[in-house]
């Protein structure tokens, strides 16, 4: 895996901190942010979309928010996306 992608993965992981996040699992920039329930995850997704950040959940893990940006995402965009996600958590 490219070092630049690893750095962006670590930046996402370090920025995604909130008491309601149970875990953050990742392989490169393909990430799953786990919440207690689908209801919380869906609320976060709806708020992210309203704020201009497209995301969704995993069909096999409906309580996990999916992050899968293009590998060329900038560090500033990573920080902004993580901030939108954290601000969207109730």
C-alpha positions in Angstrom: 0.0 0.0 0.0 1.2 3.5 -0.9 2.7 5.5 2.0 0.5 8.5 1.1 -2.6 6.4 1.4 -1.4 5.0 4.8 -0.9 8.6 6.0 -4.4 9.6 5.0 -5.8 6.5 6.7 -4.0 7.4 9.9 -5.2 11.0 9.6 -8.8 9.8 9.3 -8.4 7.3 12.2 -7.0 10.0 14.5 -9.6 12.6 13.6 -12.6 10.2 14.0 -12.9 10.4 17.8 -16.2 10.6 19.5 -17.7 8.8 22.5 -20.4 7.3 20.3 -17.9 5.7 17.9 -17.4 2.1 19.0 -14.6 1.4 16.5 -13.0 2.4 13.3 -11.9 -0.4 11.0 -10.0 0.2 7.9 -7.9 -1.1 5.0 -6.4 1.9 3.4 -9.1 4.4 2.8 -11.9 1.8 2.8 -13.2 2.4 6.3 -16.1 1.4 8.6 -17.1 3.6 11.5 -19.1 1.5 14.0 -22.0 2.8 16.1 -24.3 1.1 18.6 -27.2 0.8 16.2 -28.5 1.3 12.7 -30.7 4.1 13.9 -27.7 6.2 15.1 -25.7 5.3 12.0 -28.6 6.4 9.7 -29.0 9.7 11.6 -25.3 10.4 11.2 -25.5 9.5 7.5 -28.5 11.8 6.9 -26.7 14.7 8.7 -23.5 14.1 6.7 -25.4 14.2 3.4 -27.2 17.4 4.5 -23.7 18.9 5.2 -22.5 17.9 1.7 -20.6 14.7 2.6 -21.8 11.6 0.7 -21.6 8.3 2.7 -23.7 5.2 3.3 -23.8 2.1 5.4 -22.7 -1.5 4.7 -25.5 -3.9 3.8 -23.8 -6.6 5.9 -23.2 -4.2 8.8 -25.9 -1.6 9.0 -24.6 0.0 12.1 -21.3 0.9 10.3 -20.9 4.1 8.3 -18.9 3.5 5.2 -16.0 5.8 4.1 -14.5 5.1 0.7 -13.0 8.3 -0.8 -10.9 8.4 -3.9 -7.2 7.8 -3.1 -6.3 11.3 -4.3 -8.3 12.9 -1.5 -6.3 15.8 0.0 -5.3 15.9 3.7 -7.5 19.0 4.0 -10.5 17.1 2.6 -9.8 14.2 5.0 -9.9 16.6 7.9 -13.1 18.3 6.7 -14.8 14.9 6.1 -13.9 13.6 9.6 -15.0 16.9 11.1 -18.4 16.7 9.4 -18.8 13.1 10.5 -18.0 13.9 14.1 -20.2 17.0 14.1 -23.1 14.8 12.8 -23.0 12.4 15.7 -25.8 13.0 18.2 
